[in-house]
Amino acid sequence: MTERFTVDETYDERLPASNWTGWVVFGAAMLIFIGVTHVAQGLLNLLDDDYTLVTSDGLAVEISLTALGWLQIFLGALGIVIGIGAIRGNRIALIAAVFIAGISAITQLTFIAAYPVWSLVVITFDVLVIFSIVAHGRDMKRVLE
């Protein structure tokens, strides 16, 4: 009695996800953290005139602190929402996360005269977010499918 082995004709072309998807989750979590810090900085700029150690003339870009506060609140809220979407593996959120992290880094450059150490810390986090998503973002979708 001979058994016949049949080959399943459906072939799953998905590649296995790499072990580096933790970087994407880390990057998305960092984006949420950066968003929270932007919201906090924006609220402090709006509510406390003495929070920023320099006037708007002393910043890298001459912008009113009120406008900068609203920009940071908007950027922070957007970063939080996009970070949540990136953790869920949404491809559009992963792409948007790279752009938001880049804009966040540019925004922190305006504050570098007032708070150089904090600005450099946030810029470093932004670079880590960009690296993690660009290098390993495509693997995130495979994990969640």
C-alpha positions as CSV (number, residue, x, y, z in Angstrom):
1,M,0.0,0.0,0.0
2,T,1.6,3.2,-1.2
3,E,0.6,6.5,0.3
4,R,0.4,9.5,-1.9
5,F,1.7,12.7,-0.7
6,T,0.0,15.8,-2.0
7,V,1.6,19.1,-2.2
8,D,-0.6,22.0,-1.1
9,E,-0.7,24.3,-4.2
10,T,-1.2,27.4,-2.2
11,Y,2.2,29.0,-1.5
12,D,2.5,31.7,1.0
13,E,4.9,34.2,-0.5
14,R,5.2,36.2,2.7
15,L,8.7,36.1,4.1
16,P,9.1,35.5,7.8
17,A,9.4,38.7,9.8
18,S,12.8,39.5,11.1
19,N,13.7,39.8,14.7
20,W,14.2,43.5,14.2
21,T,10.6,44.5,14.4
22,G,11.2,45.5,18.0
23,W,13.0,48.5,16.6
24,V,9.8,49.6,14.9
25,V,7.8,49.3,18.1
26,F,10.6,51.2,19.9
27,G,10.6,53.9,17.3
28,A,6.8,54.2,17.4
29,A,6.9,54.4,21.2
30,M,9.6,57.0,21.0
31,L,7.5,59.0,18.6
32,I,4.6,58.9,21.1
33,F,7.0,60.1,23.8
34,I,8.4,62.9,21.6
35,G,4.7,63.9,20.9
36,V,4.0,64.1,24.6
37,T,7.1,66.3,25.1
38,H,6.1,68.6,22.2
39,V,2.6,69.0,23.7
40,A,4.2,69.8,27.1
41,Q,6.7,72.3,25.6
42,G,3.9,73.9,23.6
43,L,1.6,74.3,26.6
44,L,4.5,75.8,28.6
45,N,5.2,78.2,25.8
46,L,1.6,79.3,25.7
47,L,0.9,79.4,29.4
48,D,4.2,80.7,30.9
49,D,6.0,83.6,29.2
50,D,9.1,83.0,31.4
51,Y,9.5,79.4,30.5
52,T,11.8,80.0,27.5
53,L,15.1,81.4,28.6
54,V,15.5,83.6,25.5
55,T,13.1,85.9,23.6
56,S,11.9,85.1,20.2
57,D,14.8,87.2,18.8
58,G,17.3,84.8,20.4
59,L,15.9,81.6,18.8
60,A,17.5,80.2,15.7
61,V,14.4,81.2,13.7
62,E,12.6,84.4,14.6
63,I,9.1,83.2,15.5
64,S,6.8,84.3,18.2
65,L,6.7,81.9,21.2
66,T,2.9,81.7,20.9
67,A,3.1,80.5,17.3
68,L,5.9,78.1,18.3
69,G,3.7,76.8,21.2
70,W,0.8,76.1,18.9
71,L,3.1,74.5,16.3
72,Q,4.5,72.2,19.0
73,I,1.0,71.2,20.3
74,F,-0.1,70.4,16.8
75,L,3.1,68.5,16.0
76,G,2.9,66.6,19.3
77,A,-0.7,65.6,18.9
78,L,0.0,64.4,15.4
79,G,3.0,62.5,16.6
80,I,1.0,60.7,19.3
81,V,-1.7,59.6,16.8
82,I,0.8,58.6,14.1
83,G,2.9,56.7,16.8
84,I,-0.2,54.7,17.8
85,G,-0.8,53.9,14.1
86,A,2.8,52.8,13.6
87,I,2.6,50.4,16.5
88,R,-0.4,48.9,14.8
89,G,1.6,48.4,11.6
90,N,-0.3,50.9,9.5
91,R,1.9,51.5,6.4
92,I,0.7,55.1,6.0
93,A,1.4,55.8,9.7
94,L,4.9,54.3,9.3
95,I,5.6,56.6,6.4
96,A,4.1,59.6,8.2
97,A,6.2,58.8,11.3
98,V,9.4,59.4,9.3
99,F,8.2,62.8,8.2
100,I,6.9,63.8,11.6
101,A,10.2,62.8,13.2
102,G,12.1,64.9,10.6
103,I,9.8,67.9,11.2
104,S,10.3,67.4,15.0
105,A,14.0,67.5,14.6
106,I,13.8,70.7,12.6
107,T,11.5,72.2,15.2
108,Q,13.9,71.4,17.9
109,L,16.6,73.2,16.0
110,T,14.7,76.4,16.6
111,F,15.0,75.8,20.4
112,I,18.7,74.9,20.4
113,A,19.7,78.3,21.6
114,A,17.3,78.2,24.6
115,Y,17.7,74.5,25.6
116,P,20.7,73.0,23.8
117,V,20.9,69.7,25.8
118,W,17.2,69.0,25.6
119,S,17.0,69.8,21.9
120,L,19.9,67.5,21.2
121,V,18.2,64.7,23.2
122,V,15.0,65.0,21.2
123,I,16.8,65.3,17.9
124,T,18.7,62.0,18.8
125,F,15.3,60.4,19.6
126,D,14.0,61.6,16.2
127,V,17.0,60.1,14.4
128,L,16.4,56.8,16.2
129,V,12.7,56.9,15.1
130,I,13.7,57.6,11.5
131,F,16.3,54.8,11.5
132,S,14.1,52.2,13.1
133,I,11.2,52.7,10.7
134,V,13.2,53.2,7.5
135,A,15.4,50.1,8.2
136,H,12.8,47.7,9.6
137,G,9.3,49.2,9.0
138,R,8.4,46.8,6.2
139,D,8.7,43.9,8.6
140,M,6.0,45.3,10.9
141,K,3.2,44.5,8.5
142,R,4.4,40.8,8.3
143,V,4.2,40.4,12.0
144,L,0.6,41.7,12.3
145,E,-0.8,39.7,9.4
